[in-house]
Amino acid sequence: MKKKVVSLLMAGVMILGMAMPVAAADKKWTIATDTVFKPFEYTDENGDFVGIDVDILAAIAENQGFEYDLKSLGWDASIAACQSGQADGMIAGASITDERKESGWMFSEGYYNATQSMTVKDDSDITGFEDLDGKNVGVKTGTQGASYAESLADEYGFTITYFEDSPTMYQAVMGGQVAACFEDTPIMAASIKDGGLALKIVEGSENEGAPYGFAIFNEESQELLDMFNAGLKEIKENGTYDEIIAKYLGEDAVASAKGAEAEETEAETEEAAE
């Protein structure tokens, strides 16, 4: 009788074990990203894939104890991979917008506050949007820079040419194929400085901006999104986040990277202390 009870108990444990979901620690998540979006993701002089997004993801994964495989696919391909289920999430300097949320994007909390600006050749006489009348400008397909340009095109009378990547777009501006381009301000500033590009950001051309977020496209990846949010909170509190921003953009960029969130937190802290 005892042998029969033990056998039944063991069988029950085996069935229960088979029914239990695989633990998050045993899953290796596939995360897609862009290829050339300096300083957020790019290849350094040693051939290593580096950047703010790359380091933030690594820090969060270590903090939360999950494994991942980062795929450098490009902007459009990253979106397609997530939508088709070939990737579980995406980190590629993706601005959090209502339009994207309505089309199926599910975002984390914001991890970097970014604006978009207009850039021209360093010897250009274009000083504002009004100088674009009758001209053609470049944008990268599906980005906030493209949305910003599209919102101004009719008012200022310019046309738009779409590019698949930022370097090709920059070359088009320098080569005169387009009169200007619209790009995320920190990306453009880093590209001009580090690449020695004959370009300049037009002063006063930036918009209000929006935070970047980690994105998923189906509820099966909700666990990954939750871990990202939890880890982001942790690395902001322990100082790792500030170190990453300072590493790529300098100490002065830390406060602006946090945007309105940082101002609200500081205000709450000061109010609590009074």
Sine and cosine of phi, psi and omega as CSV:
sin_phi,cos_phi,sin_psi,cos_psi,sin_omega,cos_omega
0.00,0.00,-0.68,0.73,0.00,-1.00
-0.89,0.46,-0.64,0.77,0.00,-1.00
-0.89,0.46,-0.60,0.80,-0.02,-1.00
-0.93,0.37,-0.65,0.76,0.01,-1.00
-0.90,0.43,-0.71,0.71,0.01,-1.00
-0.87,0.49,-0.68,0.73,0.00,-1.00
-0.88,0.47,-0.67,0.75,0.01,-1.00
-0.91,0.42,-0.65,0.76,0.02,-1.00
-0.89,0.45,-0.69,0.72,0.00,-1.00
-0.90,0.43,-0.63,0.78,0.04,-1.00
-0.90,0.43,-0.62,0.78,0.01,-1.00
-0.91,0.42,-0.66,0.75,0.02,-1.00
-0.89,0.46,-0.66,0.75,0.00,-1.00
-0.90,0.44,-0.68,0.74,0.01,-1.00
-0.91,0.42,-0.68,0.74,0.01,-1.00
-0.88,0.47,-0.67,0.75,-0.01,-1.00
-0.90,0.44,-0.61,0.79,0.01,-1.00
-0.93,0.36,-0.49,0.87,-0.05,-1.00
-0.99,0.13,-0.34,0.94,-0.06,-1.00
-0.95,0.31,0.61,-0.79,0.02,-1.00
-0.93,0.36,0.43,-0.90,0.03,-1.00
-0.93,0.37,0.71,-0.70,-0.03,-1.00
-0.91,0.41,0.50,-0.87,-0.02,-1.00
-0.86,0.52,-0.55,0.84,-0.05,-1.00
-0.91,0.42,-0.40,0.92,-0.02,-1.00
-1.00,0.01,-0.12,0.99,-0.04,-1.00
-0.99,-0.12,0.67,-0.75,0.09,-1.00
-0.95,-0.31,0.92,-0.40,-0.08,-1.00
-0.99,0.15,0.60,-0.80,0.08,-1.00
-0.98,-0.21,0.86,-0.51,-0.06,-1.00
-0.85,-0.53,0.78,-0.62,-0.05,-1.00
-0.99,-0.12,0.45,-0.89,0.02,-1.00
-0.47,-0.88,0.11,-0.99,0.02,-1.00
-0.98,0.20,0.11,-0.99,0.00,-1.00
-0.97,-0.24,-0.65,0.76,-0.05,-1.00
-0.73,-0.68,1.00,-0.07,0.00,-1.00
-0.54,-0.84,0.84,0.54,-0.07,-1.00
-0.90,0.44,0.70,-0.72,0.16,0.99
-0.99,-0.14,0.34,0.94,-0.05,-1.00
-1.00,0.04,-0.62,0.78,0.13,-0.99
-0.44,-0.90,0.81,-0.59,-0.02,-1.00
-0.19,-0.98,0.15,-0.99,0.02,-1.00
-0.98,-0.19,0.79,-0.61,-0.03,-1.00
-0.99,0.10,-0.09,-1.00,-0.08,-1.00
-0.92,0.40,-0.30,0.95,0.02,-1.00
-1.00,-0.04,0.01,1.00,-0.01,-1.00
1.00,0.09,0.13,0.99,0.01,-1.00
-1.00,0.02,0.59,-0.81,0.03,-1.00
-1.00,0.09,0.88,-0.47,-0.13,-0.99
-0.70,-0.72,0.01,-1.00,0.09,-1.00
0.69,-0.73,0.14,-0.99,-0.02,-1.00
-0.86,0.51,-0.76,0.65,0.00,-1.00
-0.88,0.48,-0.67,0.74,-0.03,-1.00
-0.88,0.47,-0.71,0.71,-0.02,-1.00
-0.95,0.31,-0.63,0.78,0.02,-1.00
-0.89,0.45,-0.70,0.71,0.01,-1.00
-0.88,0.47,-0.69,0.72,0.00,-1.00
-0.89,0.46,-0.67,0.74,-0.01,-1.00
-0.91,0.41,-0.66,0.75,0.00,-1.00
-0.92,0.38,-0.68,0.73,0.01,-1.00
-0.88,0.47,-0.66,0.75,0.03,-1.00
-0.91,0.42,-0.67,0.74,-0.01,-1.00
-0.90,0.43,-0.63,0.78,-0.08,-1.00
-1.00,-0.09,-0.16,0.99,0.08,-1.00
0.96,0.28,0.60,0.80,0.07,-1.00
-0.88,-0.48,0.41,-0.91,0.02,-1.00
-0.98,-0.22,0.47,-0.88,0.00,-1.00
-0.47,-0.88,0.34,-0.94,0.07,-1.00
-0.86,-0.52,0.92,-0.38,-0.03,-1.00
-1.00,0.04,0.86,-0.50,-0.02,-1.00
-0.96,-0.27,0.88,-0.48,0.05,-1.00
-1.00,0.06,0.99,-0.15,-0.15,-0.99
-0.93,-0.37,-0.39,0.92,-0.18,-0.98
0.97,-0.23,0.32,-0.95,-0.10,-0.99
-0.88,0.48,-0.87,0.49,-0.06,-1.00
-0.88,0.47,-0.67,0.75,-0.03,-1.00
-0.92,0.38,-0.53,0.85,0.04,-1.00
-0.91,0.41,-0.69,0.72,0.04,-1.00
-0.88,0.47,-0.72,0.69,-0.02,-1.00
-0.88,0.47,-0.64,0.77,-0.01,-1.00
-0.90,0.44,-0.65,0.76,0.02,-1.00
-0.93,0.36,-0.67,0.74,-0.03,-1.00
-0.92,0.38,-0.50,0.87,-0.03,-1.00
-1.00,-0.01,-0.08,1.00,0.00,-1.00
1.00,0.05,0.12,0.99,0.02,-1.00
-0.99,0.15,-0.25,0.97,0.08,-1.00
-0.70,-0.72,0.51,-0.86,-0.04,-1.00
-1.00,0.02,-0.42,0.91,-0.02,-1.00
-0.30,-0.96,0.08,-1.00,-0.10,-1.00
-0.60,-0.80,0.74,-0.68,0.14,-0.99
-0.75,-0.66,0.94,-0.34,-0.11,-0.99
-0.39,-0.92,0.67,0.74,-0.02,-1.00
0.87,0.49,0.68,0.73,-0.04,-1.00
-1.00,0.03,0.89,-0.45,0.01,-1.00
-0.94,0.34,0.66,-0.75,0.02,-1.00
-0.99,0.13,0.91,-0.41,0.00,-1.00
-0.73,-0.68,0.40,-0.91,0.04,-1.00
-0.90,0.44,-0.61,0.79,-0.01,-1.00
-0.87,0.49,-0.68,0.73,0.01,-1.00
-0.93,0.36,-0.64,0.76,0.03,-1.00
-0.87,0.49,-0.67,0.74,-0.01,-1.00
-0.92,0.40,-0.43,0.90,-0.02,-1.00
-1.00,-0.07,0.13,0.99,0.11,-0.99
0.92,-0.40,-0.09,1.00,0.06,-1.00
-0.95,0.30,0.64,-0.77,0.12,-0.99
-0.85,-0.52,0.89,-0.45,-0.16,-0.99
-0.97,-0.22,0.43,-0.90,0.17,-0.98
-0.98,0.19,-0.03,-1.00,0.21,-0.98
-0.90,0.44,0.47,-0.89,0.00,-1.00
-0.90,0.43,0.63,-0.78,0.01,-1.00
-0.88,-0.48,-0.08,1.00,0.07,-1.00
-0.30,-0.95,0.76,-0.65,-0.01,-1.00
-1.00,-0.07,0.86,-0.51,-0.08,-1.00
-0.75,-0.66,0.59,-0.81,0.12,-0.99
-0.96,-0.26,0.17,-0.99,0.11,-0.99
-0.88,-0.47,0.58,-0.82,-0.05,-1.00
-0.67,-0.74,0.20,-0.98,0.07,-1.00
-0.99,-0.16,0.67,-0.74,0.00,-1.00
-0.82,-0.58,0.61,-0.80,-0.01,-1.00
-0.71,-0.70,0.10,-0.99,0.09,-1.00
-0.88,0.47,0.50,-0.87,-0.07,-1.00
-0.91,0.41,-0.31,0.95,0.03,-1.00
-0.95,-0.30,0.25,0.97,-0.02,-1.00
-0.95,0.30,0.52,-0.85,0.06,-1.00
-1.00,-0.09,0.16,0.99,0.06,-1.00
-0.98,0.22,0.86,-0.52,-0.04,-1.00
-0.88,-0.47,-0.08,1.00,-0.01,-1.00
-0.18,-0.98,0.07,-1.00,-0.04,-1.00
-0.88,0.47,-0.52,0.85,-0.03,-1.00
-0.90,0.44,-0.34,0.94,0.01,-1.00
-0.99,0.12,0.01,1.00,-0.03,-1.00
-1.00,-0.03,-0.04,1.00,-0.05,-1.00
-0.82,0.57,0.83,-0.55,0.01,-1.00
0.99,0.15,0.01,1.00,-0.04,-1.00
-0.97,-0.23,0.12,-0.99,0.00,-1.00
-0.89,-0.45,0.67,-0.74,0.01,-1.00
-0.84,-0.54,0.37,-0.93,-0.02,-1.00
-0.96,-0.28,0.55,-0.83,0.08,-1.00
-0.60,-0.80,0.33,-0.94,0.10,-1.00
-1.00,-0.07,0.77,-0.64,-0.09,-1.00
-0.79,0.61,0.74,-0.67,0.13,-0.99
0.97,0.25,0.24,0.97,-0.05,-1.00
-0.97,-0.25,0.16,-0.99,0.08,-1.00
-0.94,0.35,-0.47,0.88,0.09,-1.00
-0.88,0.48,-0.65,0.76,0.04,-1.00
-0.91,0.42,-0.69,0.72,0.02,-1.00
-0.88,0.47,-0.63,0.78,0.00,-1.00
-0.90,0.44,-0.74,0.68,0.02,-1.00
-0.89,0.46,-0.68,0.74,0.00,-1.00
-0.88,0.47,-0.54,0.84,-0.01,-1.00
-0.96,0.29,-0.28,0.96,-0.05,-1.00
-0.96,-0.29,-0.28,0.96,-0.17,-0.99
-0.83,0.56,-0.77,0.64,-0.04,-1.00
-0.92,0.40,-0.67,0.74,-0.04,-1.00
-0.90,0.44,-0.63,0.78,-0.08,-1.00
-0.96,-0.28,0.08,1.00,0.16,-0.99
0.94,0.35,0.59,0.80,0.05,-1.00
-0.89,-0.46,0.33,-0.95,0.05,-1.00
-0.96,-0.28,0.20,-0.98,-0.12,-0.99
-0.79,-0.61,0.68,-0.73,0.14,-0.99
-0.91,-0.41,0.71,-0.70,-0.07,-1.00
-0.98,-0.19,0.67,-0.74,0.01,-1.00
-0.85,-0.52,0.41,-0.91,-0.02,-1.00
-1.00,0.05,-0.37,0.93,0.00,-1.00
-0.55,-0.83,0.34,-0.94,-0.07,-1.00
-0.92,0.39,-0.73,0.68,-0.02,-1.00
-0.82,0.57,-0.66,0.75,0.02,-1.00
-0.90,0.43,-0.62,0.78,0.03,-1.00
-0.91,0.42,-0.67,0.74,0.02,-1.00
-0.89,0.46,-0.66,0.75,0.01,-1.00
-0.90,0.45,-0.56,0.83,0.02,-1.00
-0.91,0.40,-0.59,0.81,0.05,-1.00
-0.93,0.37,-0.74,0.67,-0.03,-1.00
-0.92,0.40,-0.49,0.87,0.00,-1.00
-1.00,0.06,-0.09,1.00,0.05,-1.00
1.00,0.07,0.09,1.00,0.03,-1.00
-0.94,0.35,-0.51,0.86,0.12,-0.99
-0.75,-0.66,0.47,-0.88,-0.08,-1.00
-0.99,0.16,-0.41,0.91,-0.06,-1.00
-0.33,-0.94,0.14,-0.99,0.13,-0.99
-0.61,-0.79,0.37,-0.93,0.04,-1.00
-0.91,-0.43,0.77,-0.64,-0.11,-0.99
-0.48,-0.88,0.32,-0.95,0.09,-1.00
-0.87,0.49,0.75,-0.66,-0.12,-0.99
-0.83,0.55,-0.75,0.66,-0.02,-1.00
-0.90,0.43,-0.52,0.85,0.02,-1.00
-0.93,0.37,-0.72,0.70,-0.02,-1.00
-0.90,0.43,-0.69,0.72,-0.02,-1.00
-0.88,0.47,-0.68,0.73,0.00,-1.00
-0.92,0.38,-0.63,0.78,-0.01,-1.00
-0.91,0.41,-0.67,0.74,0.01,-1.00
-0.90,0.43,-0.72,0.69,-0.06,-1.00
-0.93,0.38,-0.80,0.61,-0.10,-0.99
-0.98,0.21,-0.49,0.87,-0.02,-1.00
-1.00,-0.07,-0.09,1.00,-0.02,-1.00
0.87,0.50,0.59,0.81,-0.06,-1.00
-0.97,0.25,0.61,-0.79,0.00,-1.00
-0.99,0.14,0.87,0.48,-0.04,-1.00
-0.71,-0.70,0.28,-0.96,0.08,-1.00
-0.54,-0.84,0.57,-0.82,0.06,-1.00
-0.99,0.13,0.76,-0.66,-0.02,-1.00
-0.96,0.28,0.86,-0.51,-0.04,-1.00
-0.87,0.49,0.72,-0.70,0.03,-1.00
0.99,0.16,0.15,0.99,-0.06,-1.00
-1.00,-0.07,-0.05,1.00,-0.08,-1.00
-0.97,0.25,0.46,-0.89,0.07,-1.00
-1.00,-0.09,-0.17,-0.99,-0.02,-1.00
-0.96,0.29,-0.43,0.90,0.06,-1.00
0.99,0.13,0.04,-1.00,0.01,-1.00
-0.37,-0.93,0.41,-0.91,0.00,-1.00
-0.97,0.26,0.49,-0.87,0.15,-0.99
-0.99,0.14,0.53,-0.85,0.05,-1.00
-0.63,-0.78,0.44,-0.90,0.17,-0.99
-0.96,0.26,0.63,-0.78,-0.11,-0.99
-0.78,-0.62,0.58,-0.81,0.19,-0.98
-0.83,-0.56,0.24,-0.97,-0.08,-1.00
-0.80,-0.60,0.04,1.00,0.10,-1.00
-0.46,-0.89,0.40,-0.92,-0.11,-0.99
-0.92,0.38,-0.29,0.96,0.03,-1.00
-0.90,0.43,-0.33,0.94,0.01,-1.00
-0.98,-0.19,0.22,0.98,-0.03,-1.00
-0.85,0.52,-0.60,0.80,0.02,-1.00
-0.87,0.50,-0.64,0.77,0.03,-1.00
-0.90,0.43,-0.68,0.73,0.01,-1.00
-0.89,0.45,-0.67,0.74,0.02,-1.00
-0.89,0.46,-0.66,0.75,0.02,-1.00
-0.92,0.39,-0.61,0.80,0.03,-1.00
-0.88,0.48,-0.73,0.68,0.00,-1.00
-0.88,0.48,-0.69,0.72,0.00,-1.00
-0.90,0.43,-0.68,0.73,-0.01,-1.00
-0.93,0.37,-0.62,0.78,0.02,-1.00
-0.87,0.49,-0.68,0.73,0.03,-1.00
-0.87,0.49,-0.68,0.73,-0.02,-1.00
-0.91,0.43,-0.72,0.69,-0.07,-1.00
-0.96,0.30,-0.38,0.93,0.12,-0.99
-0.96,0.29,-0.61,0.80,-0.02,-1.00
-0.96,0.27,-0.57,0.82,-0.05,-1.00
-1.00,-0.02,0.02,1.00,0.09,-1.00
1.00,-0.06,-0.15,0.99,-0.02,-1.00
-0.89,0.46,-0.65,0.76,0.00,-1.00
-0.86,0.51,-0.74,0.67,0.00,-1.00
-0.86,0.50,-0.63,0.78,0.00,-1.00
-0.90,0.44,-0.64,0.77,-0.01,-1.00
-0.92,0.40,-0.73,0.69,0.01,-1.00
-0.88,0.48,-0.71,0.70,-0.01,-1.00
-0.90,0.44,-0.57,0.82,-0.01,-1.00
-0.87,0.50,-0.64,0.77,-0.08,-1.00
-0.99,-0.17,-0.47,0.88,-0.11,-0.99
-0.85,-0.53,-0.13,0.99,-0.01,-1.00
1.00,-0.10,0.34,-0.94,-0.05,-1.00
-0.86,0.50,-0.58,0.81,-0.06,-1.00
-0.91,0.41,-0.34,0.94,-0.07,-1.00
-1.00,0.08,-0.18,0.98,-0.10,-1.00
-0.88,0.48,-0.75,0.66,-0.04,-1.00
-0.91,0.42,-0.70,0.71,-0.03,-1.00
-0.93,0.37,-0.47,0.88,0.02,-1.00
-0.90,0.44,-0.55,0.84,-0.02,-1.00
-0.99,0.15,-0.37,0.93,0.09,-1.00
0.89,0.46,-0.57,-0.82,-0.08,-1.00
-0.88,0.48,-0.53,0.85,-0.02,-1.00
-0.85,0.53,-0.69,0.73,-0.02,-1.00
-0.91,0.41,-0.66,0.75,0.00,-1.00
-0.89,0.46,-0.66,0.75,0.00,-1.00
-0.91,0.41,-0.66,0.75,0.00,-1.00
-0.90,0.43,-0.69,0.73,0.01,-1.00
-0.90,0.43,-0.63,0.78,0.00,-1.00
-0.91,0.41,-0.65,0.76,0.01,-1.00
-0.91,0.41,-0.63,0.77,0.00,-1.00
-0.90,0.43,-0.70,0.71,-0.01,-1.00
-0.91,0.43,-0.64,0.77,0.00,-1.00
-0.91,0.42,-0.63,0.77,0.01,-1.00
-0.92,0.38,-0.51,0.86,-0.04,-1.00
-0.98,0.22,-0.36,0.93,-0.04,-1.00
-0.97,0.23,0.00,0.00,0.00,0.00
